[in-house]
Amino acid sequence: MMNVIRNWFRAYFSDEEAVYLFFLLAGGLLVILFFGGMLAPVLTALVLAYLMQGLVTTLMRWGLPEKLSVGLVYLLFVSLLVATLVILLPVIWKQTVNLIQDQLPRILNNSERWLRELPAAYPEMISMRQVDTIVELAQRELANAGQAVLSLSLATIPSIVDVMIFVVLVPLLVFFFLVDRERLMSWSGSMLPDRRRVLSNVWAEMDQQIANYVRGKAIEILIVGATSYIVFKLLGVNYALLLAVLVGLSVVIPYIGATVVTIPVAAVAWVQFGWGGEFALVMALYAVIQFLDANVLVPFLFSEAVNLHPVAIITAILFFGGLWGFWGVFFAIPLATLIKAVLYAWPRNQDSPIVTEEPQPEA
């Protein structure tokens, strides 16, 4: 047993770069796990600045000075943030409250009426006693959910101050990350060992992959959300903005988001239009949006993304989503890609009996 452990250690940790890489990854993971809440504004600003740096670089390639490029990109960021906080969020919140207060009772009443008609149509499959049990269970769960929402709203009152601090700190930190990028990167590089070939290889691959993925995903959210809003608005669907935001955010979770968000879209359309041609038209156009997103937009935006098996994607979403919630889900695929890149780049001792040949990346 000791020989097996010794050979494994010699195969994968005999190179000093492997030790550097291990401690760097372990240290970063521990910092996020134990101090992620306290450092959330810093981490959020770091990610936003990293994403905006691509736009700064593009403007500089067009001939604009660096300071002017940074200023324009930062002005765009602040404008979008203010528009979101002042215009978009209040409308979404108002539509959410109206949906819960007005539309949800209608959905429940229509559903109860539909359930009570089933025993007469299919007496051999369902009885009135079963329907009564289902209705009673649904009413009980709805009451529990209402109490949970009330307690949650009361509990989140103290966190308003935290949200305000977050809103103030993140733009300020983004500005410093953009302006002092070279100085901060130079300081970070000085903390790393001089011999860092593996670290450089992993970073070179992940720099392009993560940036392409996150920027592409942001563009996908905007396109799908805006298209859904236009379609819902033209069809006269109630709560068009709220539903469009849900549809746009659903693309963050592959294979699952589109299925889950279909429920509120269908429920709102059903209560508003009933089982008719207008309901069918809404669902048909919604299906067209999902089809074009999966078969046209995603291949175009992510043609250069690392290919991951669907099992790996779903596992990464469940794991990182459980750790960090929404942001874990959003960055699940880049993080899975990082793990894959580290595994391929990890130094191996070819003299060890464990290692027979160098694994090759997938095509």
C-alpha positions in Angstrom: 0.0 0.0 0.0 2.8 2.4 0.9 4.5 1.7 -2.4 1.3 2.6 -4.3 1.1 5.9 -2.4 4.8 6.6 -2.9 4.6 5.9 -6.6 1.5 8.0 -7.0 3.1 10.9 -5.1 6.3 10.5 -7.2 4.3 10.5 -10.4 2.3 13.7 -9.8 4.2 15.7 -7.2 7.8 15.2 -7.9 7.9 18.3 -10.1 8.1 21.5 -8.0 5.6 23.2 -10.4 3.0 20.7 -9.5 3.4 21.6 -5.8 3.1 25.3 -6.7 0.0 24.7 -8.7 -1.5 22.5 -6.0 -1.0 25.1 -3.2 -2.2 27.9 -5.5 -5.5 26.1 -6.3 -6.0 24.9 -2.8 -5.3 28.3 -1.3 -7.7 30.0 -3.8 -10.5 27.5 -3.0 -10.0 27.9 0.7 -10.1 31.7 0.5 -13.4 31.6 -1.5 -15.0 29.0 0.8 -14.1 30.7 4.1 -13.9 34.4 3.1 -16.1 34.5 0.0 -18.9 36.3 1.8 -16.6 39.1 3.1 -14.7 39.4 -0.2 -17.8 39.2 -2.4 -17.5 42.9 -3.6 -13.8 42.4 -4.4 -14.4 39.1 -6.3 -17.4 40.6 -8.1 -15.5 43.7 -9.1 -12.5 41.6 -10.2 -14.7 39.5 -12.5 -16.4 42.5 -14.0 -13.1 44.3 -14.6 -11.7 41.2 -16.2 -14.6 41.0 -18.6 -14.5 44.7 -19.4 -10.8 44.6 -20.1 -11.6 42.8 -23.4 -13.7 45.9 -24.5 -10.8 48.2 -23.4 -8.4 46.2 -25.5 -10.7 46.4 -28.5 -11.0 50.2 -28.2 -7.2 50.4 -27.9 -6.8 48.3 -31.1 -9.0 50.9 -32.8 -6.5 53.6 -32.0 -7.9 55.1 -28.8 -5.6 55.9 -25.9 -5.6 53.6 -23.0 -7.0 56.1 -20.5 -9.8 57.2 -22.9 -10.7 53.5 -23.5 -10.9 52.8 -19.8 -13.0 55.9 -19.2 -15.5 55.1 -22.0 -15.9 51.5 -20.9 -16.3 52.5 -17.2 -18.8 55.2 -18.2 -20.8 52.5 -20.1 -20.7 50.2 -17.1 -21.9 52.9 -14.7 -24.7 53.9 -17.1 -25.9 50.3 -17.4 -25.7 49.8 -13.6 -27.7 53.0 -12.9 -30.3 52.1 -15.6 -30.7 48.6 -14.1 -31.1 49.9 -10.6 -33.4 52.9 -11.4 -35.4 51.6 -14.3 -35.3 47.9 -14.8 -35.4 46.5 -11.2 -38.4 48.6 -10.0 -40.4 47.4 -13.0 -39.4 43.8 -12.5 -40.2 44.0 -8.8 -43.7 45.6 -9.5 -44.5 42.9 -12.0 -43.4 40.2 -9.6 -45.6 41.5 -6.8 -48.6 41.8 -9.2 -47.9 38.3 -10.5 -47.9 36.8 -7.0 -51.0 38.8 -5.8 -53.2 38.7 -8.9 -52.1 36.0 -11.3 -51.1 33.2 -8.8 -54.6 33.0 -7.3 -56.1 32.7 -10.8 -53.6 30.0 -11.7 -54.5 28.0 -8.6 -58.3 28.5 -9.0 -58.1 27.4 -12.7 -56.0 24.5 -11.8 -58.4 23.4 -9.0 -61.3 23.7 -11.4 -59.5 21.6 -14.0 -58.6 19.0 -11.4 -62.2 18.7 -10.2 -63.3 18.0 -13.8 -60.9 15.0 -14.2 -62.9 12.4 -12.1 -66.0 12.9 -14.4 -63.9 12.6 -17.6 -61.6 9.8 -16.3 -63.3 8.0 -13.4 -61.1 4.9 -13.8 -57.9 6.9 -13.4 -58.6 9.4 -10.6 -61.3 9.8 -7.9 -62.7 12.9 -6.3 -61.0 11.9 -3.0 -57.6 12.0 -4.7 -58.4 15.4 -6.1 -59.4 16.7 -2.7 -56.2 15.4 -1.3 -54.1 17.1 -4.0 -56.0 20.4 -3.5 -55.6 20.3 0.3 -51.9 19.6 0.0 -51.4 22.4 -2.5 -53.3 24.9 -0.2 -51.1 23.8 2.7 -47.9 24.2 0.8 -49.0 27.6 -0.5 -49.7 28.8 3.0 -46.3 27.6 4.2 -44.7 29.3 1.2 -46.5 32.6 2.1 -45.2 32.4 5.7 -41.7 31.7 4.4 -41.8 34.7 2.0 -43.0 36.9 4.9 -40.3 35.8 7.2 -37.7 36.1 4.5 -38.8 39.7 3.7 -38.5 40.6 7.4 -35.2 38.9 7.7 -33.7 40.7 4.7 -34.4 44.2 6.0 -31.1 44.5 7.8 -29.3 43.4 4.7 -30.4 46.5 2.8 -27.4 48.3 4.2 -25.1 45.5 2.9 -26.7 45.8 -0.5 -26.1 49.5 -0.6 -22.4 49.0 0.5 -22.1 46.4 -2.3 -23.5 48.8 -4.9 -21.1 51.6 -3.9 -18.0 49.4 -3.5 -18.2 47.4 -6.7 -18.1 50.3 -9.1 -15.3 51.9 -7.1 -13.2 48.7 -7.1 -13.9 48.1 -10.8 -12.5 51.5 -11.6 -9.3 50.8 -9.7 -8.9 47.3 -11.2 -9.2 48.9 -14.7 -6.9 51.9 -14.1 -4.2 50.0 -12.2 -4.4 46.8 -14.1 -0.7 46.6 -15.0 0.5 47.5 -11.5 -1.8 44.9 -9.9 -0.8 42.2 -12.3 2.9 43.0 -11.8 2.5 42.8 -8.0 0.6 39.5 -8.3 3.3 38.1 -10.6 6.0 39.0 -8.1 4.2 36.7 -5.6 4.6 33.7 -7.9 7.7 31.6 -8.4 10.0 32.4 -11.3 9.6 29.0 -12.8 5.9 28.8 -13.7 5.7 27.2 -17.1 2.7 25.1 -16.1 0.9 28.1 -14.5 1.5 30.1 -17.6 0.1 27.4 -19.9 -3.0 27.0 -17.7 -3.5 30.7 -17.6 -3.0 31.2 -21.3 -5.7 28.6 -22.1 -8.1 29.7 -19.4 -7.7 33.4 -20.1 -9.2 32.9 -23.6 -11.7 30.2 -22.7 -13.2 31.9 -19.6 -13.4 35.3 -21.3 -15.0 33.9 -24.4 -17.5 31.9 -22.4 -18.6 34.6 -20.0 -18.8 37.3 -22.6 -20.7 35.0 -24.9 -23.1 34.0 -22.1 -23.7 37.7 -21.3 -24.5 38.4 -25.0 -26.7 35.3 -25.1 -28.7 36.5 -22.1 -29.2 39.9 -23.6 -30.3 38.6 -27.1 -32.6 35.9 -25.7 -34.1 38.2 -23.1 -34.6 41.1 -25.5 -36.1 38.9 -28.2 -38.5 37.3 -25.7 -39.6 40.7 -24.5 -40.4 41.9 -28.0 -42.3 38.7 -28.8 -44.3 38.7 -25.5 -45.0 42.5 -25.9 -46.3 42.1 -29.4 -48.5 39.2 -28.4 -49.9 41.2 -25.5 -48.7 38.8 -22.8 -49.0 40.1 -19.3 -45.8 40.5 -17.2 -43.7 40.6 -20.5 -40.6 42.1 -18.9 -40.6 39.7 -16.0 -41.0 36.7 -18.2 -38.4 37.9 -20.6 -35.9 38.3 -17.8 -36.6 34.8 -16.6 -36.2 33.4 -20.2 -32.9 35.3 -20.6 -31.5 34.1 -17.3 -32.6 30.5 -18.0 -29.8 30.2 -20.6 -27.3 30.2 -17.7 -28.3 26.7 -16.8 -27.9 24.4 -19.9 -30.5 21.6 -20.4 -32.5 22.7 -17.3 -33.2 26.4 -17.4 -35.3 26.4 -20.5 -37.4 23.5 -19.2 -38.0 25.2 -15.8 -38.9 28.6 -17.2 -41.4 27.1 -19.5 -43.7 26.6 -16.5 -44.3 30.3 -15.7 -44.5 31.3 -19.4 -47.2 28.6 -20.0 -49.0 29.4 -16.7 -49.3 33.1 -17.5 -50.4 32.5 -21.1 -52.9 29.9 -20.0 -54.6 32.1 -17.4 -54.7 35.1 -19.8 -55.7 33.3 -23.0 -57.0 29.9 -22.0 -56.7 26.8 -24.2 -56.9 28.5 -27.6 -55.1 29.8 -30.6 -53.4 32.7 -28.8 -52.0 30.3 -26.1 -50.7 28.0 -28.8 -49.1 31.0 -30.7 -47.3 32.1 -27.5 -45.9 28.7 -26.8 -45.0 28.1 -30.5 -43.0 31.3 -30.7 -41.4 30.6 -27.3 -40.3 27.2 -28.7 -38.9 28.9 -31.8 -36.8 31.2 -29.5 -35.5 28.2 -27.6 -34.7 26.3 -30.8 -32.8 29.2 -32.4 -30.9 29.8 -29.2 -29.8 26.2 -29.0 -29.1 25.6 -32.6 -28.0 29.0 -34.0 -26.9 31.4 -31.3 -25.1 29.0 -29.0 -22.9 27.4 -31.8 -22.1 30.9 -33.1 -21.1 32.4 -29.7 -19.3 29.3 -28.3 -17.8 27.8 -31.4 -14.3 28.0 -29.8 -15.3 26.9 -26.3 -13.8 23.7 -24.8 -16.1 20.8 -25.5 -17.4 19.3 -22.2 -19.6 16.2 -22.0 -23.2 16.9 -20.8 -22.6 14.8 -17.7 -19.6 17.0 -16.8 -21.7 20.2 -17.4 -24.6 19.0 -15.2 -22.3 17.7 -12.5 -20.4 21.0 -12.4 -23.7 23.0 -12.2 -24.9 20.9 -9.3 -21.6 21.1 -7.5 -20.6 24.7 -7.9 -24.3 25.9 -7.7 -24.5 24.1 -4.3 -21.4 25.9 -3.2 -22.0 29.5 -4.4 -25.6 29.7 -5.6 -26.3 31.7 -8.8 -22.7 32.7 -9.4 -21.6 29.1 -9.0 -24.1 28.1 -11.6 -23.0 31.0 -13.9 -19.3 30.0 -13.7 -19.8 26.3 -13.5 -18.7 25.6 -17.1 -15.6 27.9 -16.9 -14.6 26.2 -13.6 -15.1 22.8 -15.1 -13.0 23.9 -18.0 -10.3 25.1 -15.6 -10.3 21.7 -13.9 -9.9 20.0 -17.2 -7.1 22.3 -18.3 -5.3 21.7 -15.0 -5.6 18.0 -15.3 -4.1 18.0 -18.8 -1.3 20.5 -17.9 -0.3 18.8 -14.6 3.4 17.8 -14.6 3.9 14.0 -14.5 7.0 12.0 -13.8 7.3 9.7 -16.8 9.7 7.4 -14.9 7.0 6.5 -12.4 5.4 3.1 -13.0 1.9 4.7 -12.6 2.4 6.9 -15.7 2.6 5.1 -19.0 2.0 7.9 -21.4 1.2 11.5 -21.5 -2.6 12.0 -21.9 -3.6 14.1 -24.8 -6.3 16.7 -24.8 -9.6 15.9 -26.5 -10.0 17.1 -30.1 
